[in-house]
Structure formats: structure tokens, C-alpha cells
Amino acid sequence: MDAFNYHKPSSLAEAVALHRDAEDPAYLSGGHTLLPTMTQRLATPSDLIDLEGLTELTGIAAEGRTLSIGAFTRHAEVAASAEVRSTVPALADLAEGIGDAQVRNRGTIGGSLANSDPSADYPAAALALNAVIRTDRRQIAADDYFRGLFETALEEDEIITRIDFAIPSCAAYEKFPNPASRYATVGVMVADFNGTVRVGVTGAGPCACRAPAFEAALSARVDPAALDDAELPAIDFNSDLHASAEYRAHLVRVMAQRATARLVEAS
Amino acid sequence: MEQAGEYRIPAERAVVWRSLNDPAVLARCIDGCQSMEQLADDRFAATVKARVGPVRATFDVALTLTDMRPPESYVLEAEVKGKTAGFGKGTAEVALADADDGATLLSYRVVGRVGGKLAQIGARLIDSAARKMADDFFSAFHQAVDPTTKPS
């Protein structure tokens, strides 16, 4: 790893100012993508700005029909949270299935969404649960947030502060994990909001997306069989050494049907 | 790694061909291109800062044009070396054909390999990243040669 300057700002404004003044800066959250990339020298930022300890980025609170999670909340904290378990258990299950114990103990929900890895789990939940991404300067609807491979609506120096999820009547997440990394080869969250169903898909294409035809079919009838002939989302399917585009397309339907089956069981 | 694509560019074939051989146009269309130098009629050297997710690495790129058949096709050979990130080698066959309304149909096929650290940790993302780079390049190229697009 090359030398870099380390900063630990005590306010959001200070973090943004540090970012503005540095030559080639990067914000550090859980560091479970950034640090391995740096040790491989595939990224050599001049300045790391550590977001740990910023109070605006912490805490989990459920109020009304909204579950608000601070961006610096680690995956293990989401998995263990009583508020998350009692309002959106599917989200706690999703967090529990991310990576391994080391990743869950360090990685954060804000870091995951800011990075927008095409195989990350949280993006599927952000879309299915109609999340609002709050930042240091604005709010962004999840539907407007994911733009492409590792591309989001965030500006270069923008910091996610909180993620507000809409609490559904019921939701379920199913993924086909890569056996080594546990990244989602394909992951699908199905969320039922009093008969209006939202479906978030990750792992399939350049970034997470919704599945409109699946949503229409499930909003009419919450039944795995309703998806037998429903049109797949229009995705430019990823193809890599783990799964071909055809296989991923197949998995989208299968994971959606499994998630729907769990939804039926739970309700 | 192998991929192919097709783009419809609203400009005459001769214009498209000229642009494909113009280092200034190429430099403008490659995201993160810091320099592009023409060494000979058929050879270019470029420095490119690639950004894909967390990866931000600078690469030296040597481009050689072969099998020139103006204004129909050429083969572009690229050798990519990163200071620490690894290396890659690729061949792109680019072909132009007349389309309707005086437009040109550009098709390409790339075969490539990567090695070094990039291959170790990036294997799962290389195909998607390469596709994104090709799409970004051709959409910028489209703008660069489209006569209706005002120069910026």
C-alpha cells in the first residue's frame, strides 16, 4: 500500500471540506472494498477521510412507516437490531447473509450503497423497500439513485447520511450466493405494501433494478406461479466466470419465486 | 474476454473513418485519457486513468492499427500496462458499413486478456467493466462525429 494522509473529521462539513482540498481523496467507511483495493494498489488515494464517529451517520430508528438506518451502521448491527427485526425482518436477514463475519463486522450500509457493486445485496432492498437515500445535501429516491456499473446519483464529494426504508406489510429476500465470496450471483427482494408489490433485483446487470412485470403480476396475485410467464426485467445481463447471462436471467425468476414463496408462508 | 457490439452513427462513412484515425478525437472519447500521442501513421501511445468502482489506476496504452482497409475496416491492437495494476492485451476488429439516411453502421468485436492483480481481484467484473468502457467510448465517439452536435 502506498502512503496516504489520514483524516478523522468531526463534522460532515469538515469531511466535505477535506475532500474538496485534497488532491485525490476517498471517503473511508467500513473499508471492506476500498482497503483491499488499496493494498493491491488498484487505487492509490492521496487522502483518506474516515467517516467513523460522525453522529449524523449513526443510529437505527423506526418511526411510523419508516425505518431509518444511519449510513455508518455495520451489516452485523443491522442483522442484530431489534428495530430492524421487528419492522423489516427481511432486511435483517439480508444483512446477516452478506459476506463473512469479518465483512459484516466492518462493512457499512452507506459504504455498500455508495459503492454500488453490481453484486451487493443492499441495493435490492433499497429498491424493493422504496428507500430514500439521505445525503449531506439532499434526498434521493432509490429509483433515481442507481445509474450503472458502480455509478450512482452521488456527486464526487457527497456523503450518504441515512437510508430511510418504507416498512412493508411483509418482505422476503432470496439470493443465489457465490459460494466463496457470498456476493449475490443474483438476489431478489419482494416487498408487499398492502397489496402493492415492489421487486428489487441485484447481481443480474450493471446495477440493481426493479422488475416491473413481476411487480404487476404479484400485485394482482401474491403467488410464485404468477411469475411463471411474467416478463423478465430489461437487463443487460452480466456474464462472468461464475455465471453466464442466460443463467443469471434464469436465476432472476427462480429467486423471485423463492422470495414470493416465503412471503406467502409468512403472511 | 470477448465482446461485440454495433453502433449507428449519423455521419458519412468517410467522416467516421477519419475520426477513427484522429488521435484528438480518440483522446476525447476515451474516459480518463490524459495524453494521446501519434508515434507513426499506425501507432499511438496513450496514458489513461481508468476508474471502475473502487479501482483507479493509470495505464500506459500502446495502440497499433493493422489490416487497414479505408474506409471499411481496421484491426486495432492494444497493449495495456499498469504501473502496479497488471496488464492486458486486446484486439478489436472494427468495421464500417453504409446505413440508411447517410449514416454509418459501426460494428466491433474485441478479444482480450488481462493478467496481474487486475485479473486476480477483478475477474468477476472485467467483462462488465469492458462493456461499459466500450459503450462510453462509442457514445462519446457518436457525439464527436455527429455533425448535428455542436462542438463544445
Interface residues (C-beta under 8 A of the other chain):
Chain A: D24 T33 L34 P36 T37 Q40 R41 L42 A43 T44 P45 N115 S116 D117 P118 S119 G148 L149 F150 N178 S181 Y183 P206 D236 N238 S239 D240 L241 H242
Chain B: V52 G53 P54 V55 R56 A57 K83 T84 A85 K117 L118 Q120 I121 G122 A123 R124 L125 I126 D127 S128 A129 R131 K132
